[in-house]
Amino acid sequence: MKLQESHWLQPWEYVKNGLVITIEPMIAEHPALAVEDCDGWTMRTSNGSLSAHFEHTVVITDDRPILLTAAFDQNNH
């Protein structure tokens, strides 16, 4: 499996304490590239296969990353 890197991703030296990033994977039915639709917002697979897209928002800290979109269990952990 090959991960597609975004064109704007810079070397890791730019990831510093306090930076907020999103990780936006797309899972596709068949191997394909992610392509931007003509509306400038919608992402599709290059071959039209079914796909699902979701995102996680992460805060970078000196100690560990904080996943802001993490689901809580029944005890709010």
The first five atom37 places (N, CA, C, CB, O) and aatype in JSON, in Angstrom:
{
  "aatype": [12, 11, 10, 5, 6, 15, 8, 17, 10, 5, 14, 17, 6, 18, 19, 11, 2, 7, 10, 19, 9, 16, 9, 6, 14, 12, 9, 0, 6, 8, 14, 0, 10, 0, 19, 6, 3, 4, 3, 7, 17, 16, 12, 1, 16, 15, 2, 7, 15, 10, 15, 0, 8, 13, 6, 8, 16, 19, 19, 9, 16, 3, 3, 1, 14, 9, 10, 10, 16, 0, 0, 13, 3, 5, 2, 2, 8],
  "atom_mask": [
    [1, 1, 1, 1, 1],
    [1, 1, 1, 1, 1],
    [1, 1, 1, 1, 1],
    [1, 1, 1, 1, 1],
    [1, 1, 1, 1, 1],
    [1, 1, 1, 1, 1],
    [1, 1, 1, 1, 1],
    [1, 1, 1, 1, 1],
    [1, 1, 1, 1, 1],
    [1, 1, 1, 1, 1],
    [1, 1, 1, 1, 1],
    [1, 1, 1, 1, 1],
    [1, 1, 1, 1, 1],
    [1, 1, 1, 1, 1],
    [1, 1, 1, 1, 1],
    [1, 1, 1, 1, 1],
    [1, 1, 1, 1, 1],
    [1, 1, 1, 0, 1],
    [1, 1, 1, 1, 1],
    [1, 1, 1, 1, 1],
    [1, 1, 1, 1, 1],
    [1, 1, 1, 1, 1],
    [1, 1, 1, 1, 1],
    [1, 1, 1, 1, 1],
    [1, 1, 1, 1, 1],
    [1, 1, 1, 1, 1],
    [1, 1, 1, 1, 1],
    [1, 1, 1, 1, 1],
    [1, 1, 1, 1, 1],
    [1, 1, 1, 1, 1],
    [1, 1, 1, 1, 1],
    [1, 1, 1, 1, 1],
    [1, 1, 1, 1, 1],
    [1, 1, 1, 1, 1],
    [1, 1, 1, 1, 1],
    [1, 1, 1, 1, 1],
    [1, 1, 1, 1, 1],
    [1, 1, 1, 1, 1],
    [1, 1, 1, 1, 1],
    [1, 1, 1, 0, 1],
    [1, 1, 1, 1, 1],
    [1, 1, 1, 1, 1],
    [1, 1, 1, 1, 1],
    [1, 1, 1, 1, 1],
    [1, 1, 1, 1, 1],
    [1, 1, 1, 1, 1],
    [1, 1, 1, 1, 1],
    [1, 1, 1, 0, 1],
    [1, 1, 1, 1, 1],
    [1, 1, 1, 1, 1],
    [1, 1, 1, 1, 1],
    [1, 1, 1, 1, 1],
    [1, 1, 1, 1, 1],
    [1, 1, 1, 1, 1],
    [1, 1, 1, 1, 1],
    [1, 1, 1, 1, 1],
    [1, 1, 1, 1, 1],
    [1, 1, 1, 1, 1],
    [1, 1, 1, 1, 1],
    [1, 1, 1, 1, 1],
    [1, 1, 1, 1, 1],
    [1, 1, 1, 1, 1],
    [1, 1, 1, 1, 1],
    [1, 1, 1, 1, 1],
    [1, 1, 1, 1, 1],
    [1, 1, 1, 1, 1],
    [1, 1, 1, 1, 1],
    [1, 1, 1, 1, 1],
    [1, 1, 1, 1, 1],
    [1, 1, 1, 1, 1],
    [1, 1, 1, 1, 1],
    [1, 1, 1, 1, 1],
    [1, 1, 1, 1, 1],
    [1, 1, 1, 1, 1],
    [1, 1, 1, 1, 1],
    [1, 1, 1, 1, 1],
    [1, 1, 1, 1, 1]
  ],
  "atom_positions": [
    [[0.84, -1.17, 0.0], [0.0, 0.0, 0.0], [0.89, 1.24, 0.0], [-0.96, -0.01, 1.22], [1.81, 1.36, 0.82]],
    [[0.63, 2.15, -0.9], [1.4, 3.38, -0.98], [0.53, 4.55, -0.51], [1.91, 3.63, -2.42], [-0.6, 4.71, -0.97]],
    [[1.06, 5.35, 0.41], [0.33, 6.51, 0.89], [0.62, 7.7, -0.01], [0.7, 6.84, 2.36], [1.76, 7.94, -0.4]],
    [[-0.42, 8.43, -0.33], [-0.27, 9.63, -1.15], [0.02, 10.82, -0.25], [-1.55, 9.88, -2.01], [-0.76, 11.12, 0.65]],
    [[1.13, 11.48, -0.48], [1.5, 12.64, 0.33], [0.95, 13.9, -0.3], [3.02, 12.73, 0.48], [0.95, 14.06, -1.52]],
    [[0.47, 14.8, 0.55], [-0.02, 16.09, 0.06], [1.15, 16.93, -0.43], [-0.8, 16.84, 1.16], [2.26, 16.84, 0.1]],
    [[0.92, 17.74, -1.43], [1.98, 18.53, -2.03], [2.51, 19.61, -1.09], [1.48, 19.17, -3.3], [3.63, 20.1, -1.28]],
    [[1.74, 20.0, -0.08], [2.16, 21.07, 0.82], [2.9, 20.57, 2.05], [0.96, 21.87, 1.24], [3.37, 21.38, 2.84]],
    [[3.01, 19.28, 2.24], [3.65, 18.73, 3.42], [5.14, 19.08, 3.43], [3.47, 17.21, 3.49], [5.85, 18.79, 2.47]],
    [[5.59, 19.69, 4.48], [6.98, 20.12, 4.63], [7.74, 19.11, 5.49], [7.05, 21.54, 5.26], [7.12, 18.24, 6.11]],
    [[9.05, 19.21, 5.54], [9.82, 18.32, 6.42], [9.37, 18.43, 7.88], [11.32, 18.65, 6.33], [8.86, 19.47, 8.3]],
    [[9.55, 17.36, 8.62], [9.07, 17.29, 10.01], [9.66, 18.35, 10.91], [9.37, 15.93, 10.59], [9.14, 18.57, 12.0]],
    [[10.72, 19.02, 10.5], [11.29, 20.07, 11.35], [10.31, 21.21, 11.56], [12.58, 20.6, 10.75], [10.51, 22.01, 12.47]],
    [[9.27, 21.31, 10.75], [8.27, 22.38, 10.9], [7.14, 22.01, 11.85], [7.69, 22.73, 9.55], [6.3, 22.85, 12.17]],
    [[7.11, 20.77, 12.29], [6.08, 20.34, 13.23], [6.55, 20.68, 14.63], [5.77, 18.81, 13.09], [7.45, 20.03, 15.17]],
    [[5.94, 21.7, 15.21], [6.41, 22.23, 16.49], [5.28, 22.26, 17.52], [7.0, 23.64, 16.31], [4.11, 22.12, 17.16]],
    [[5.63, 22.42, 18.78], [4.69, 22.53, 19.88], [3.62, 23.58, 19.57], [5.43, 22.88, 21.2], [3.94, 24.7, 19.18]],
    [[2.35, 23.2, 19.74], [1.24, 24.12, 19.53], [0.63, 24.07, 18.14], [0.0, 0.0, 0.0], [-0.44, 24.64, 17.92]],
    [[1.28, 23.39, 17.21], [0.75, 23.28, 15.86], [-0.48, 22.38, 15.86], [1.83, 22.74, 14.89], [-0.48, 21.33, 16.49]],
    [[-1.53, 22.79, 15.15], [-2.74, 21.98, 15.0], [-2.8, 21.51, 13.55], [-4.05, 22.79, 15.4], [-2.73, 22.32, 12.62]],
    [[-2.93, 20.2, 13.37], [-2.97, 19.62, 12.02], [-4.19, 18.71, 11.9], [-1.66, 18.85, 11.69], [-4.78, 18.3, 12.9]],
    [[-4.54, 18.39, 10.67], [-5.56, 17.36, 10.44], [-4.93, 16.23, 9.64], [-6.8, 17.96, 9.69], [-4.07, 16.44, 8.79]],
    [[-5.39, 15.04, 9.94], [-5.01, 13.85, 9.2], [-6.29, 13.37, 8.53], [-4.36, 12.72, 10.14], [-7.27, 13.07, 9.21]],
    [[-6.28, 13.3, 7.2], [-7.5, 13.05, 6.45], [-7.34, 11.85, 5.5], [-7.89, 14.29, 5.66], [-7.13, 12.04, 4.3]],
    [[-7.45, 10.63, 6.04], [-7.31, 9.47, 5.17], [-8.56, 9.24, 4.32], [-7.03, 8.22, 6.0], [-9.68, 9.61, 4.7]],
    [[-8.36, 8.64, 3.17], [-9.45, 8.21, 2.3], [-9.27, 6.72, 2.06], [-9.48, 9.02, 0.94], [-8.22, 6.28, 1.6]],
    [[-10.29, 5.96, 2.38], [-10.28, 4.52, 2.16], [-11.08, 4.25, 0.9], [-10.86, 3.74, 3.4], [-12.24, 4.66, 0.8]],
    [[-10.49, 3.56, -0.07], [-11.15, 3.33, -1.35], [-11.36, 1.85, -1.62], [-10.35, 3.95, -2.48], [-10.57, 1.01, -1.18]],
    [[-12.42, 1.55, -2.35], [-12.76, 0.18, -2.73], [-11.67, -0.45, -3.6], [-14.1, 0.16, -3.47], [-11.35, -1.63, -3.44]],
    [[-11.1, 0.33, -4.5], [-10.04, -0.13, -5.4], [-8.89, 0.88, -5.37], [-10.58, -0.32, -6.87], [-9.12, 2.06, -5.09]],
    [[-7.66, 0.44, -5.64], [-6.53, 1.39, -5.65], [-6.79, 2.55, -6.62], [-5.23, 0.66, -6.04], [-7.19, 2.35, -7.76]],
    [[-6.56, 3.76, -6.13], [-6.8, 4.95, -6.95], [-6.14, 6.15, -6.29], [-8.32, 5.2, -7.14], [-5.82, 6.13, -5.1]],
    [[-5.95, 7.18, -7.06], [-5.48, 8.45, -6.52], [-6.68, 9.25, -6.03], [-4.67, 9.25, -7.57], [-7.79, 9.09, -6.54]],
    [[-6.46, 10.11, -5.05], [-7.48, 11.06, -4.62], [-7.36, 12.29, -5.51], [-7.33, 11.44, -3.08], [-6.27, 12.84, -5.67]],
    [[-8.47, 12.72, -6.08], [-8.47, 13.88, -6.96], [-9.51, 14.89, -6.49], [-8.74, 13.47, -8.43], [-10.57, 14.52, -5.97]],
    [[-9.2, 16.16, -6.67], [-10.11, 17.23, -6.27], [-11.15, 17.45, -7.36], [-9.34, 18.53, -5.98], [-10.81, 17.52, -8.54]],
    [[-12.41, 17.56, -6.96], [-13.49, 17.81, -7.91], [-13.46, 19.27, -8.36], [-14.87, 17.45, -7.28], [-12.74, 20.08, -7.79]],
    [[-14.25, 19.59, -9.39], [-14.23, 20.94, -9.95], [-14.75, 22.0, -8.99], [-15.04, 20.98, -11.22], [-14.55, 23.19, -9.24]],
    [[-15.43, 21.6, -7.9], [-15.91, 22.6, -6.93], [-14.8, 23.08, -6.0], [-17.06, 22.01, -6.11], [-15.02, 23.98, -5.19]],
    [[-13.62, 22.49, -6.11], [-12.49, 22.9, -5.29], [-12.54, 22.41, -3.85], [0.0, 0.0, 0.0], [-11.71, 22.82, -3.04]],
    [[-13.48, 21.55, -3.53], [-13.65, 21.08, -2.14], [-13.79, 19.56, -2.08], [-14.87, 21.74, -1.5], [-13.15, 18.91, -1.26]],
    [[-14.61, 19.0, -2.93], [-14.92, 17.58, -2.92], [-13.74, 16.75, -3.41], [-16.15, 17.29, -3.77], [-13.11, 17.08, -4.42]],
    [[-13.44, 15.68, -2.69], [-12.41, 14.74, -3.11], [-13.07, 13.46, -3.6], [-11.41, 14.45, -1.94], [-14.03, 12.98, -3.0]],
    [[-12.56, 12.92, -4.69], [-13.07, 11.68, -5.28], [-11.88, 10.78, -5.61], [-13.93, 11.97, -6.56], [-10.73, 11.21, -5.59]],
    [[-12.19, 9.52, -5.91], [-11.13, 8.64, -6.41], [-11.0, 8.85, -7.91], [-11.44, 7.13, -6.07], [-11.98, 9.14, -8.59]],
    [[-9.79, 8.69, -8.41], [-9.54, 8.92, -9.83], [-10.26, 7.92, -10.73], [-8.06, 8.87, -10.11], [-10.51, 8.2, -11.9]],
    [[-10.58, 6.74, -10.19], [-11.25, 5.72, -11.0], [-12.74, 5.58, -10.67], [-10.57, 4.38, -10.81], [-13.4, 4.68, -11.18]],
    [[-13.27, 6.47, -9.82], [-14.69, 6.45, -9.5], [-15.11, 5.37, -8.53], [0.0, 0.0, 0.0], [-16.31, 5.17, -8.33]],
    [[-14.17, 4.66, -7.91], [-14.54, 3.6, -6.97], [-15.12, 4.2, -5.68], [-13.31, 2.72, -6.64], [-14.86, 5.36, -5.36]],
    [[-15.89, 3.4, -4.97], [-16.48, 3.84, -3.72], [-15.38, 4.16, -2.72], [-17.43, 2.77, -3.15], [-14.34, 3.5, -2.68]],
    [[-15.61, 5.19, -1.91], [-14.6, 5.57, -0.93], [-15.25, 6.21, 0.28], [-13.57, 6.54, -1.54], [-16.41, 6.62, 0.24]],
    [[-14.5, 6.28, 1.36], [-14.93, 6.95, 2.58], [-13.79, 7.85, 3.03], [-15.33, 5.93, 3.71], [-12.62, 7.48, 2.93]],
    [[-14.12, 9.02, 3.52], [-13.13, 10.0, 3.94], [-13.5, 10.48, 5.33], [-13.05, 11.2, 2.93], [-14.67, 10.71, 5.62]],
    [[-12.51, 10.62, 6.19], [-12.75, 11.16, 7.52], [-11.52, 11.92, 7.95], [-13.09, 10.04, 8.55], [-10.47, 11.84, 7.3]],
    [[-11.63, 12.67, 9.04], [-10.46, 13.41, 9.49], [-10.34, 13.38, 11.0], [-10.52, 14.86, 8.99], [-11.32, 13.24, 11.72]],
    [[-9.11, 13.53, 11.45], [-8.8, 13.69, 12.87], [-8.01, 14.98, 13.01], [-7.99, 12.45, 13.43], [-7.14, 15.29, 12.19]],
    [[-8.31, 15.73, 14.06], [-7.58, 16.95, 14.36], [-6.63, 16.66, 15.51], [-8.55, 18.14, 14.7], [-7.03, 16.12, 16.54]],
    [[-5.36, 17.03, 15.34], [-4.31, 16.7, 16.3], [-3.56, 17.97, 16.69], [-3.34, 15.64, 15.71], [-3.21, 18.79, 15.83]],
    [[-3.31, 18.14, 18.0], [-2.47, 19.22, 18.48], [-1.11, 18.63, 18.8], [-3.1, 19.93, 19.74], [-1.01, 17.65, 19.53]],
    [[-0.06, 19.23, 18.26], [1.3, 18.77, 18.53], [1.77, 19.45, 19.82], [2.27, 19.1, 17.33], [1.68, 20.67, 19.95]],
    [[2.28, 18.66, 20.77], [2.85, 19.2, 22.01], [4.26, 18.65, 22.18], [1.96, 18.85, 23.25], [4.67, 17.72, 21.47]],
    [[5.0, 19.22, 23.12], [6.35, 18.73, 23.39], [6.34, 17.31, 23.94], [7.07, 19.65, 24.38], [7.27, 16.54, 23.68]],
    [[5.3, 16.94, 24.69], [5.23, 15.62, 25.32], [4.65, 14.55, 24.4], [4.42, 15.7, 26.58], [5.25, 13.49, 24.21]],
    [[3.47, 14.83, 23.85], [2.78, 13.85, 23.02], [1.71, 14.56, 22.21], [2.16, 12.71, 23.88], [1.27, 15.65, 22.6]],
    [[1.29, 13.99, 21.1], [0.2, 14.6, 20.35], [-1.13, 14.42, 21.09], [0.1, 14.0, 18.93], [-1.32, 13.43, 21.8]],
    [[-2.03, 15.37, 20.94], [-3.36, 15.29, 21.54], [-4.37, 15.16, 20.4], [-3.68, 16.55, 22.45], [-4.47, 16.05, 19.55]],
    [[-5.1, 14.06, 20.39], [-6.1, 13.81, 19.37], [-7.41, 14.46, 19.81], [-6.28, 12.29, 19.12], [-8.08, 13.95, 20.71]],
    [[-7.79, 15.58, 19.19], [-8.99, 16.31, 19.59], [-10.27, 15.62, 19.17], [-8.96, 17.7, 19.0], [-11.3, 15.81, 19.81]],
    [[-10.23, 14.82, 18.14], [-11.43, 14.16, 17.63], [-11.56, 12.73, 18.11], [-11.45, 14.19, 16.14], [-12.28, 11.94, 17.5]],
    [[-10.86, 12.37, 19.19], [-10.93, 11.01, 19.72], [-12.3, 10.77, 20.33], [-9.81, 10.77, 20.77], [-12.89, 11.66, 20.95]],
    [[-12.8, 9.56, 20.16], [-14.08, 9.16, 20.78], [-13.82, 8.84, 22.25], [-14.71, 7.94, 20.04], [-12.79, 8.28, 22.61]],
    [[-14.78, 9.21, 23.08], [-14.7, 8.89, 24.51], [-15.44, 7.6, 24.77], [-15.28, 10.04, 25.37], [-16.43, 7.28, 24.11]],
    [[-14.93, 6.85, 25.76], [-15.67, 5.65, 26.16], [-16.78, 6.06, 27.14], [-14.7, 4.58, 26.81], [-16.98, 7.25, 27.37]],
    [[-17.49, 5.11, 27.69], [-18.61, 5.42, 28.58], [-18.19, 6.14, 29.84], [-19.33, 4.15, 28.95], [-19.01, 6.8, 30.48]],
    [[-16.91, 6.04, 30.22], [-16.41, 6.71, 31.42], [-15.68, 8.0, 31.09], [-15.49, 5.79, 32.18], [-14.97, 8.54, 31.94]],
    [[-15.86, 8.51, 29.86], [-15.22, 9.75, 29.41], [-13.7, 9.68, 29.46], [-15.7, 10.91, 30.25], [-13.05, 10.66, 29.82]],
    [[-13.14, 8.54, 29.12], [-11.69, 8.37, 29.07], [-11.22, 8.38, 27.65], [-11.26, 7.07, 29.76], [-10.02, 8.26, 27.39]]
  ]
}
